[in-house]
Amino acid sequence: MPTSPVSATDPARDPAPSAVRTLLRLWPFVRPVRARWFTAAFVAVVASCLSLVFPIVLKWMVDGPVADRDPGGVWLGAGLLLALGVAEALLFGFRRWLVARPLAGVEARMRAELYGHLQRLPVAFHDRWPSGQLLSRGTTDLMVVRMFLAFPLTFLLVNGVTIIAGFALLIAQDWTLGLVLVVPAAPLMLLCYQFETKYAKASRTAQDQVGDLTTVVEESVLGIRIIKGFGRHRSQARAFWELSRTLRGTELTKARLLAGLLSLITLLPEAALGAALVLGTVQVADGELSAGTLVAFLSTALALRWPIDSIGFLLALSQEAATATRRYFEVMDAEEEADEGPAPKALGPDDSVPGDGLRFHGVRFRYPDAPPTSVPVLDHIDLHVRQGETMALVGATGSGKTTLTALVPRLHEITSGRITLDGRDITAMERAELRTLVSVAFEEPTLFSASVAENVLMGAPPAPGDGDLDRALGVAQADFVKRLPDGPGTEVGEQGLSLSGGQRQRLALARAVVGRPRFLVLDDPLSALDVHTEALVEAALREVLAETTALVVAHRPSTVLLADRVALLSEGRVTAVGTHQELLRTSAEYRHLMAGDEGQEGDPTQ
């Protein structure tokens, strides 16, 4: 199973920045709603501090109306307590209303920016990262961030203010009893620091494991035909169970850490409160303290119970939010594709001129994560596809054909050399412009959960003509579309799996030709077609190829015959260029390939 560069199992991960520094990176997203958030925080502080007024009212009632046996005063005090309770409830409800909508907007904006960023990241990034890790960052992690902004962040501030104000009130009521309750503060702070360090590590591990689990689920759903076809459902279930069990163990570790902290946070203040109660009772018995003051003191201490008890819970949520934020920005910090590459080299006297088609000038390529000393996948590629010409690219498996075609639309960046279209260096073009000039169809056709028409018209200009869709479907011999329930409006389902491989390939071909591109790159576009359909597609495709400059990866002689010339690629180099008949006469390797003998196979990923 693939793992991301930040997998929980990676022991070489760099030390994480502090939770505070990480969470501060959320400020640009929160800034637009800061007025409502600060208002909500202020309202919550006021509501929480109202609970500290209850003990003052109780002190007045005990030392006043109760001691004087005044029923009217007791009812007045009860009315005040009721009014304070209602006000507190209304203020907390108002706080929730203030933050719910804007923070949902913050989450939506962060998710939209992540999605847009993923579209602009290079293909090499997506090759390294499992899709489940990216999905978990865009869903689960952002939900954790929103919950943090809505509750823990606010109440860390609210409870902090409440605790400070409450202890000040305790000391003001009786400083000796107040000091008894302050004593546990130092050990609690040390415990919280140790908890944060351990919980942050466990939280990161758990969230990475969720990403791995998501990857397994997604792969199992997309590959359900393979799993069923080979009877591998039990082994897949075991793999899923092992990951689930590992995640369960990590979650239990988090639960043990939190339970340990919560028990100590509860025990130490309760012990201090018990000591203060005994000491206060003695003082009341000795006449050194009024009963009302003791009641107020104990009521204040009880009012602080929730703010203190919640420290562990809020710290745990904050650490999870910091981990989720860190995981989010690990993707957002990845460098996007630049619209423009380095400045192109000056054209020499033998270089291409406008209208001269597609040229490769001494192109060398190795994958970005490959060692600099490794053998290049492509080395010193010099190739010229003349304007209006169709060139077939032929080679053994692993020779680099697919990699070479991916360089033209800049799905990968060349290591050295240049590629020009009609005399223009592709690295000097904006990618958007380049990809309007070059259209591609891959050997493995990818369709989206959309209608047939929407899938095909992805390759069309912004305002396609009325007949462009029908023309493209005709070129691809996709007459089966008319027999679908809703014709071109039929939803093809995820990955287009409701269609056969040949049908998906024909729709991918239609997508490539619908925009009448000036340059066409086809990676073995007819491999999944039967002989009769292939012949029909080839006949229609000849008309399209006559109007464009095309580079076509070919494995079958019938596809090669569509081309004006053929380039033979061997071990990352162009070893021969000529017509089909010329190469049959002069190249033994080409004759073997056309006879179906590819000889020694290389890396099938090339």
N, C-alpha and C positions, 0 to 999 in steps of 0.2 A: 504494500500500500504506500503511495507517495506521501511524503511529509513536507510541510512548508519549511522555509528557512527559519521560522520561529516556532517550530514544533516543540511541544512540551518535552520531548525526549532529547532535545538538542542541548548537550552539556556546555557548549561553547557560547551560549547566548551572552551578549554583553550585559553588564550590570544595569538594571533598570534605574531611571531617574526617580527622584522622590515622588510620592503620590501628589504632593501639593504642586510641584512644578509640572507634572503631567496634567493635572486637572486644570491648571491655569491656561492650558492650550485651548480649552473650550470657550474662552472668553470671546473670541471673534464671533462665534455662533450665538452666544448669549447676549452680546452687546445690543442687537436690535430690540430685545425684549427686556432690557435691563430695568426700565422704569417700572414695569409691572412686577418684575421679580423682586426688586428692592421694596416696592410697596407691599408686596405679599410678605416679605421677610419682616418688615416693620409691623404689619398687622399681627403676624404670628408672635412677635416679641411682646407686643401689648397684650395679646390674649393670654400668653403664658404668664406674664407678670401679674395679670389679674388674679391668678391662683394664689399669689403671695399676699393679696389683700384679704383673703378669707381668714387667715390667722389673726389679723389685726381686728377684724370684726368680731371674731370669737373672743379675743381678749377683752374687748369692750363689753361683750355680752356677759361673760363670766364674772368680771370684776364689777360690772354695773348692774344691769337688770336682774341677772340671776342672783347675785349677792343681795340685792335690795328687794328681791321677790316682786319684781315689777313685770307683770304679764305683757303690758303694752310694749315695754322696751324689748322683751323677747320676740314678740311678733314683728317689731320693726327690724330687729337684727335678722330674723329669718327672711323677711322680705328683701333685705339688702343682699343676703347670701344667694337667694333665688335670682335676683337681678344680675348679680355678678356671674352666676353660672350661665344664664341665658346669653349675656353679652359675650362670654368666652366662647360659647358654642357658635354664635353667629359670626364672630371674628374668624374662627378657624374655618368655618364654611366659606366665608368671603375670601380667605387666603387661597383655598383650594380652587375657587372659581377664577381667581386672578391668574394662576399659573397653568391651569390645565391646557387651555387652548394655545398660548404662546409656546409652551415647552413641547407640545406635540408638533408645532411648526418648526422648532429647533431640530427635533429628531428627523422630520421630513427633509429639512434642508441639508442636514448632514448626510442622510442617505442618498439624496439626489447628487450631492457633490462627490460622494464616493462612487456612485454609479458612473457619473460623467468622467471621473478620473480613471476608472478602470477601462473605459473606452479609449482613453488617450495613452495608456501605458503600452509599451512595446510588447510584441508577441513573446519575446524571451522571458518577460516577467510572468506571463500566463503559463508558459511552459514549466516554470519552476513551482508555481503555487497551486496546490490542490483547490478545486472549486469550492469544496466544503469549507475550507478555511476562510475564503472570501465571503461566502454566504453567511457564515456565522458572524463575521464582522459587520455585515450590512443589516443583520436582523437582530440576533440576540444581544450583541454587544451594544448596539445603539439603544435598544430597549432598556438595558441596564443604565446607560448614561442618562436617559430621560428620567427614569425613576430616581436617580441620584439628584438631579437638578430639582425635581419636584419635592422630594422629601428629605433625604439625609443632609443635603447641603444646607437647606433652610434650617433644619432642626439642630445641626451642629452649632449654628449661630444662635438660634433661639435658646437651646438648652445651655449653651455657654453663658449667655447673658443672664438667664434665669438662675443658674447655679451661683454666679458671682453675686447677683442681687440678693439671693436667698441667704447665702452665708453672711453677707453684710448685715442683713436683717437679724440673723441668729445671734451674731456677736453683739449687735445693738440691744437685743432683748436681754441677753445675759452672756457676757464675754467668756466666763469660765465654761459654761455648757457649750458655747460655740466652738471653743478651742478643742473640746473633746471630739466634736464631729469633724473638725478640720484635720485631725491627726492622720486619718487614713489616706489623705490626698496624695502624699508623696509615694507610698507603695503602689497606689492605683495608677499613677502616671508612669511608673517604671513598668508595671504589668502591661499597660496599653502600648508602650513603645515596643516591648518584646512581641506582643501579639501582632502588631502591624507588620513587623518583619516576616514572621512565619506565615501569617495569613496571606500576605501579598504573594508569596511564592506558591502557596497552595492554590490560590485563586487563579494565578496565571496558568498553572498546570491544568486546572479543571477547564478553563475556557479554551485552551489549545486542544484538549481532548474532545471537547464538544465539536470543535471544527473538524477533527479527524473522524469523529462519528458521523457528522453530517456528510463528509465525503463518501464514506462507505454506503450510507443510505442512498445518496444520489447515484453513485455508480451502480448499485444494485437495481435501482429502478430503471435506469437507462439501459442496463445490460440484462434485463430480466429474460430476454429470449435466449441469451447465451447460458445464463444460470439454469433455466429450465431445460434447454436443449442438451446440456451436458450433465444434468442431474446433480448440480453443485449447490442446491439450496441448503443442504445440511452444513456443508463446509462454510458457506457464506453466513449462515446463522451462527455457527461457532465463532467465526471471526467477529461478527457483530457483538456476540455475547462477551467475548474477551475484552473488547473495547468498552462495552457497557460496564463490565465488572471493574475494569481499571478506573473508569470515571466514577463509579460508585465508591470505590476506595478513597479516591481523592476528595469526593464530597463528604465522606465520613470523617476524613482528616480535618476538613474545614469545620465540620460540626463539633468535633472534639475540641478544637482550639477555641471556638466560640463558646462552647459550654463551659470550658475551664475558666475563661475570662468572666463570663456572666456569673458563675458561681462565686468567684472572688469579689466581683463588683457588688454582688448582693450581700455576701457575708461580712465584709469589712465595715460598710456603712451601718448594717443592721447591728453589728456588735457595738459600734460606736454609739448608735442611737440607744441601745439598751443601757450602756454605761451612763449616758446623759440622762436617761429617764430615772435611773436609780439615784444619781446625784441630785437631780432636780427635785425628786420626791423628798429627799432628806432636807433640802433647802426650804421647801414649802413647810415641812413639819417643824423646822426650826424658826419659821417666820422670816427667813431671809429672802423669800421669793413668793410672789402672789400666785394663787392658783390660776388666775387668768393668764399670767405671763408664762407659766409652765404649759398650759393648754396651747397658747399661741406658739410657743417654742416647738412643741411636738407637732403641731399642725404645719408649721413652716417646714420642719424636717420631713414630714410625710409628703408635703407638696414637692419637695426636691427629690423624692424617691424615683419618680419616673425619669426626670432628666438625667439622674446619675445611672440608674439601671440601663438606660437606653444607650449609654456610651459605647458599650461593646457592640451592640447591634448596628449603630450608626457607623462605627469604625469599620466593621465588616463590609457594610454596603459601600462605604467610601473606597475601600481597597478594591472591591470588585469593580467599581466604576473607574478607578484609576487604571486597573488592568485592561478593562474594555477600551478606555480612551487610548491607552498605549498601543493596543492591538489595532485600533482604528487608524492611528497616525502612522503605524508601520507601513500601511498601504498608501496612505495619503502622502507620505514622504518619499515614496518611490518616484524616480525621475520619469517624467512623461516624455513621449516622443517630441522632439523639437519640430516646429513647423518647417524650419530650414536647417540644413546641415552646414558643414564647413564650406567656406567659399570655394567654388569650383576652380580647378586649375585652368590656366590659359589654354586655349585650343592651339594645337600644333598644325603644321601644314598638311598632315595626313589625317587629321581628325575629321569628324563628321561636320556637315554643314546643314543648315535648315532644309528639311525635306528628305533627309538621308536615312530615316527609319530609326531602328533600334540598334545601338552599339554597346558592346562590352569592351572596355579598354583595360587590359591587364588586371582584371578583377580577381581579388583574393578574398576568401571569407573563411573565418573560423568563428564558432559560437562564442558569445561574450564571456561565458564562464569557463571556456577552455584555456589551458595554460598557454602562454605566449610561445612556448617552444614546441607545442603540439603540431602535428601535420595538418595543414589547412584542409577544410572540406572541399573547397574550390581553390585552385591555384593557377594564376596567370591565364585567366579566361579572356581570349580575344575573339570576338564573334560579331559579325555584322549581319543584321536582318534588314534587307533593303526595304525602302518604302513600298507598301503594297505587296510585299512578299510574305509567303508563309514558310516558316522554317520548322521542320520537325526536329525535336531533341530526343536522341536515342542513346541508351546506355544500359549497362547491367544494373541490377538492383544494388543500391548503395553507391552509385557513381556520382550522385549529387544533383540529379535532374530537378527534383522538387525544390531543393534548396536554391538552385539557380533561378527558377521561375519566381520564387518568393522575394528575390532581390529587386525585381523590376518595380513592383508597387511599394517597395520599401517596407515589407513586413519584417525584414531583417536589414540591418545596416552593413554594407560591405566593409571589410577590414582595410582594404586598400584598392586603388584603381578607381575607375569611373564608369558610370552607365549614362548614356545620353539618349534622349528621345528627340529626333529631328534637330540634333545639334545642341540641345539644352541638357546640362547636367541635372540629373534628377535630384541631387542633394541641394540644388539651388532653387528648387520649386517648393512651394507650400504643399503639404501632403494632400490637402483637399483638392488642389488643382491637379496634382499628379494622378490621383485616383479617379478623377473625371476623364482623364486621357486613357488610362489603362483599366481594362476590365479583366477579371480573372474567374476561372472556374476550376475548382479543386477536384482531385480524384475522389476524395471522400465528401460527397455533397452534404451540406448542412442546411436544413430548413428550420424555420421558426414556428412557434405555435401561433400561426396566423393563417389567413386565407392563401390560396394558390396565387391569386393576383398580387397580394401584398408581398409575398415571397419573391415573385418574379420581378415586380416593379422596384424592388430594392436596388436593382442595377440600372434603373432609368434615371434621366435627369429630373429635376424638381417638377416640371410640368410636361409629363409624357404625352405624346399624341394619342388620338383615339385608337389608332390601329396598331400601336407599338406592341401591346400585349399579345394580340392575335398573331402578329408577324413573328414574335419571338417564340411563341408556342408552336407555330408552324415550322420554324427552322429546327426546333428540337423534336419535332414529330410527337408532340405531347397531345395527341388527339384524345387520349384517355380523360383529359380534363373535362371534356364535354359530357362524359358519362358519369361524372361525380354528382352527388346529390344536388349541390348548388352551383355546379359548374366552376368557374374561376373563383367564386365566392366561398367555396368549400374550405373549411378549416382542416388543415392537414395534421394537426396534433403535434405534440412535442417531438422534436427531431424529425418530423415527417415520417414517423414509424408506421403510420397507417398506410403508407405507400410502399411499393416494392423498391428494391435498390435501383433498378433501371428507371423507374418513374421519377425517383428523387434525382437521379443524375440528369435526366432530361430537363427537369425544372431548373436545376442549377445551371445547365447550359443555356436555357432560355434567359435566365437572369443575367448571364454574362453578355449575351448579344442584344438584349432589349434596348440598350442605350446607344447602339451603333458606335462603339468605341473606335478611336483612332488606332489603338494598340490593344491586341487581344492576347491573353496568356491563358492557355488551356493545359491543365495537367491530366493527361490521359482521360479526356472527357467522355469516351465511349466504352470504357472498360466493362460496364455492367449491362451493356445492351446485347440482345441476341443478334444473330447474323443478319436477319431480314430488317430489323429496326435500324441496325447500324448502317446498312446500305442506304436506307431512306434518309437518315440523319446526315450522312456524308454528302448525299446529293444536295440537300438543302443548305448544308454548311458551306459548300463550295461557293455559293453566291455571297455569303457573308464574308468569307475569307478573301474574296476578290476585292472587297471594299475596304480592307483594313490591313494593318501590319501585324502578323501573328507569329507567336512562338508556341508550338504545340508539343508537349511531351507525348511520345508515342511508344507503344509496345507492340502493336499489331502492324503487319505490312499494309493492311487496308487503310489504317490511319496515316501511315507514312506517305501513302500515295496522294493524300490531300495536299502535301507540301510541295513547294517548288524546289527546295533544297533540304538536305539533311545534315545535322551536326552530330557527330559521334562523341559522346562524353565517356571518358574512361578514367577512373580513379581521380576524379576532380579536375581533369584537364580535357580540353577539346583536342582530340587526336586526328580528326578528319572531318572535312566539310565537302559536300558535293551533292549531286543528284542521287536518287535512289539507285539507279543503274550504275553510276560511276563507283559508288561505295561497294556495291555488290562485286564489282570487278576487282577493286583495289584493296579492300579491307576484309581480312579473314574474320576479325572480331564481329564486324557488321553482319557478315554472312551467317555466323553462328547465332547472333541475336534474332535475325529475321527467320532463322530455322527453328527458333524456340529454345535454343541452348544458351542460357545466360552465363554459363561457366561458374566461376567462383563468386558466390554472393557475398556482399558486404553488409554493412549496417542497414537493416531494413527501414530505419527511421529517416534515411536520407532521401 
